[in-house]
Amino acid sequence: MKLIIAIFRPEKLDAVRAALIKHEITRMTLSRVSGHGRAQHRTGLFRGREVDIPLMPKIRMEIACNDEFKDEIVDAILQNARTEGDTPGDGKIFVLPLEECIRIRTGETGGEAI
Amino acid sequence: MSLLSVWPQTSRWGVAAFLLLPALAFAESTPVAPPLPQKTLDTGHTAWMLVSCALVLLMVPGLAMFYGGLTRTRNVLSTMMHSFVAMGIFGVQWVIVGFALAFGTQPLIPGFVGWSNDFLLLQGITPETLWGETGVPTYLFAMFQGKFAIITPALIAGALAERVKFKGYCLFILLWGFLVYDPLVYLVWNADGMLFKDGAIDFAGGTVVHISAGVSGLVGALFLGARRGYPHSTMKPNNLTMSLTGAGLLWIGWFGFNAGSAISASASAVQALTVTQTAAAAGAVGWMLIEVFQHGKATALGLVSGIVAGLVAITPAAGSVTPAWALLFGVGASAVCYGMVLLKTKLGYDDTLDVFGIHGVGGIFGALLVGFAATNLGGFSQFLIQLKSVAIAIALAGGGTALIAWTVERTVGFRASEEEEMLGLDYSQHGEVGYGLTHL
């Protein structure tokens, strides 16, 4: 089992979700997060002056899956969260080994419970 | 136990009495005498108009909050800006030429648009100049009407929200003021206007404000097309508490809008205030009951939608119906507007905040019903006059909006790009965010 954590641009959320749902990956957890990457800071306007907005808003998506689904999920995210051109800031995907998964309602464990 | 067993019978009588009320009230009502002509400044009338003028402006931040709370987080600020920028643009346009075009005494295009050199920059009049025989200074009348010129285009913004380019919106409302609003005011409210001469009733702007904004919103929404993701993705309000606060300000401001339209501190203003209060409350209760019967829950958004529907419907009729009729205006408007909001989903067009569903449909409902309900005029002949004025307002607003939208799209651009829309209009159009707590 794997835990996939993807951090990407908020404006790509709809496209990523739609692609995953098309592949019948419908179980996910989302949160709005902020942080630093290699991307240039966004700038904002304050009283006519350009100011840096140091923390960038991103979406964090977590999906737990059985091993055979990993590539499909990673591909779907890669294809849909990437922007044209070569500007940093599209985000990252982390794939972690997952030791155990337990469904609270039934107490099932392992691959069955995912 | 005894109370419970008595209840159904009394409630049945209650319902019967409620249904009979309008008929009884209609039979017994007498027309309200107009205020006496005034040759000198009347301090009472002027004081009330000063207050009304401020109350109508209060509706604009109210509208900004109402609309702003209903959009997604990424568009909250841009949506509020749509209302606020109208205060700037029309605050300027109205003083320079708007008032002259709408209320000028000489015809520029006979029956449609007027002109007065005196009203160009309001330069030919002084604070002492009185407006007709109202006893109210022309400056004050012009400022009061100027607030209507602000809120009407701001209402349209609800149909364009979350996908309109800010530059395109600004150009759109400016052209709309010249091409649709000023002529429509002249037609309906100027003594030389075609519909005014017909005897069309529009006490406070059912036709001029709500039908025109509603229909223009529909045409604008169709022109722009649906937001990306609509209707499959959920597009939930970012802050309903702000929408409720905004709706409350709208209700308060509406007393200036309707009772101020009497242009006097008179019996007519008192009547307008009474029926405005009654219709708003009836609209709220009506929408709430419909929701309770359909879904088992009364929603906050539903309740405020009912308030606005009731207020919109009573606007043309505020000077000429009884409180009992006002109950029917409110409940009836909630029913037809609720139906239209459901129908929108079936038809699939994306009127973001239901400007047509509530202002358009509620305005048409009120403008037609007043033909039957008006205490001194009611009847079929008045209904036909109302029908004609509604048809002309729809044609002018619809045709004008289509032409303006086409022009704007080909010059500065009307719709935001896909990237701008997905990023959110707050950041892409203004370089700011509404709620900056986490990312600043």
Boltz contact constraints between the chains, C-beta under 6 A:
constraints:
  - contact:
      token1: [A, 11]
      token2: [B, 422]
      max_distance: 6.0
  - contact:
      token1: [A, 11]
      token2: [B, 423]
      max_distance: 6.0
  - contact:
      token1: [A, 14]
      token2: [B, 229]
      max_distance: 6.0
  - contact:
      token1: [A, 34]
      token2: [B, 438]
      max_distance: 6.0
  - contact:
      token1: [A, 34]
      token2: [B, 439]
      max_distance: 6.0
  - contact:
      token1: [A, 44]
      token2: [B, 431]
      max_distance: 6.0
  - contact:
      token1: [A, 44]
      token2: [B, 432]
      max_distance: 6.0
  - contact:
      token1: [A, 45]
      token2: [B, 431]
      max_distance: 6.0
  - contact:
      token1: [A, 53]
      token2: [B, 440]
      max_distance: 6.0
  - contact:
      token1: [A, 55]
      token2: [B, 439]
      max_distance: 6.0
  - contact:
      token1: [A, 57]
      token2: [B, 439]
      max_distance: 6.0
